[in-house]
Amino acid sequence: MSLKRLFSGKIKVKGAGADVLYKFETKEPTLDEIMMTNFRDLQFSEEEKRVLTAKNRRDIYRFQHLNQKEISKYATNLLTLIKKSKKDRVQVETDHAGTLICLALIYSGNIPSHIDVHFKLKSAPLSLFPKQLAKNRFPGHNVSISICNSESWLTDFRSLQKVPDHIELSHISPQEDLDLVG
């Protein structure tokens, strides 16, 4: 997976007539910063450790060091689009770093309760979602989430797909390809 693909892209907002474009500047980690000992807190299994490459560790490092103010800025842009929607049901789709932006919005507590929002998140490294961005532990009652990590660089890394302790995913939709709006 290319750097550009992981850390820049768009968040599709069906029903809003526009998308949120994002691009994160990422720092190239040093060799010391991508040593396995720096990733102990992610609790990789022995099998995950066997398949974890230096490139994977560089990408994980970059996810861990994304600018949280930028994530919040993009989440605010996304919220603005959702609020401008003329529909009472909105579907949001994204992948990779875009999933962290969506999670920041989901757990901000700022999504208006009169709009049902379904988030389709692909290649979502949930365990890398920063605790500081989770203003609420639970999403609103009007929020549903589907997560798909198949056909993703995350497939081999169950540890990165684990839900961190600072959020609850009780609103996960069992239907992966739920289409709420056209």
C-alpha positions in Angstrom: 0.0 0.0 0.0 1.5 3.3 -1.0 2.0 6.2 1.5 -0.1 8.4 -0.6 -3.0 6.0 -0.4 -2.8 5.4 3.3 -2.5 9.1 4.4 -4.4 11.0 1.7 -7.8 10.5 0.2 -11.4 11.4 0.5 -14.3 10.8 2.8 -17.4 10.2 0.7 -20.5 11.7 2.1 -23.5 10.3 0.2 -26.5 12.7 0.5 -24.4 15.8 1.0 -23.3 16.5 -2.6 -19.6 16.8 -1.6 -16.7 14.9 -0.1 -14.0 15.8 2.5 -10.5 15.6 1.0 -7.7 15.0 3.4 -3.9 14.8 3.2 -1.6 14.2 6.1 2.0 15.1 6.1 3.9 12.2 7.6 7.3 12.1 9.2 9.8 9.5 8.0 10.6 7.4 11.1 14.2 6.6 11.9 15.4 3.1 12.1 15.4 3.3 16.0 11.7 4.4 15.9 10.6 1.3 14.0 12.3 -1.3 16.1 9.9 -4.0 17.4 10.4 -2.9 21.0 8.6 0.3 20.2 5.5 -1.6 19.4 5.1 -3.7 22.5 2.0 -1.8 23.6 0.1 -3.1 20.6 0.5 -6.7 21.9 1.1 -8.4 18.6 0.8 -12.2 18.6 3.7 -14.3 17.6 2.2 -14.9 14.1 1.7 -11.2 13.6 5.3 -10.5 14.6 6.5 -13.0 12.0 4.6 -11.2 9.2 5.2 -7.6 10.5 7.6 -6.0 8.0 9.7 -2.8 8.5 7.3 -1.1 6.0 4.3 -2.1 8.2 6.1 -0.7 11.3 6.8 2.6 9.4 3.1 2.9 8.5 2.0 2.1 12.0 4.4 4.7 13.3 3.0 7.3 10.9 -0.6 6.5 12.0 0.5 6.9 15.7 2.1 10.3 14.9 -0.6 11.9 12.8 -1.3 15.5 13.8 -4.4 15.3 16.1 -5.3 18.9 15.4 -5.4 18.1 11.7 -7.6 15.0 12.4 -10.0 17.3 14.4 -10.0 19.9 11.6 -11.0 17.3 9.0 -13.6 15.9 11.5 -15.1 19.4 11.8 -15.2 19.7 8.0 -17.0 16.4 7.8 -19.5 17.5 10.4 -20.2 20.7 8.4 -21.0 18.6 5.4 -23.3 16.2 7.3 -25.2 19.2 8.8 -25.6 20.8 5.3 -27.2 17.6 4.0 -30.9 18.0 3.2 -31.5 14.3 4.1 -32.2 12.8 7.5 -30.1 9.8 6.7 -26.5 10.1 5.5 -23.9 7.5 4.6 -20.2 8.2 5.1 -17.5 6.0 3.5 -13.7 6.0 3.8 -10.6 4.0 4.5 -7.2 4.1 6.0 -6.4 7.5 7.8 -9.9 8.7 6.9 -11.3 6.2 9.4 -9.5 8.0 12.2 -11.2 11.2 11.1 -14.6 9.5 11.2 -13.9 8.0 14.6 -12.9 11.4 15.9 -16.3 12.7 14.7 -18.3 9.7 15.9 -16.8 10.0 19.4 -17.0 13.8 19.5 -20.6 13.9 20.5 -21.3 16.6 17.9 -23.3 14.7 15.3 -26.9 16.2 15.4 -29.4 13.7 16.8 -31.9 14.4 14.1 -29.6 13.0 11.4 -29.1 9.2 11.2 -25.5 8.7 10.0 -24.0 5.4 8.9 -20.2 5.1 8.7 -18.7 2.5 6.4 -15.1 2.2 7.5 -12.6 0.1 5.5 -9.0 -0.7 6.6 -9.7 0.8 10.0 -6.7 0.5 12.4 -9.0 0.9 15.4 -6.3 0.3 18.1 -4.4 3.3 16.7 -7.3 5.7 17.4 -5.9 8.3 19.8 -7.5 8.4 23.3 -7.3 12.2 23.3 -9.8 12.4 20.3 -12.5 10.3 22.1 -14.5 13.0 23.8 -17.3 10.4 24.5 -17.0 6.7 25.1 -20.2 5.9 23.2 -21.4 7.1 19.8 -24.9 8.8 19.6 -28.0 6.7 19.2 -28.3 7.9 15.6 -24.9 6.6 14.6 -24.2 3.2 13.1 -20.9 1.8 12.0 -19.8 -1.0 9.7 -16.2 -2.0 9.5 -14.5 -4.1 6.8 -10.9 -5.0 7.1 -10.9 -7.8 4.5 -8.7 -7.1 1.5 -6.6 -4.8 3.6 -3.1 -4.5 4.9 -4.7 -5.0 8.3 -5.9 -8.6 7.5 -2.9 -10.1 9.1 -2.9 -7.9 12.1 -5.8 -8.6 14.4 -4.1 -6.6 17.1 -4.6 -3.4 15.1 -8.3 -4.2 14.5 -9.0 -4.5 18.3 -11.3 -1.8 19.8 -9.3 0.3 22.2 -10.5 0.6 25.8 -11.5 4.3 25.4 -14.3 3.7 23.0 -17.3 1.3 22.6 -18.5 0.0 19.3 -21.9 -1.1 20.4 -23.4 0.5 17.3 -21.8 -1.8 14.7 -24.1 -2.7 11.9 -24.1 -6.4 11.2 -24.7 -5.6 7.5 -21.3 -4.6 6.0 -22.7 -3.1 2.8 -25.7 -1.2 4.1 -26.7 1.4 1.6 -28.8 4.1 3.3 -28.8 6.7 0.6 -28.2 6.5 -3.1 
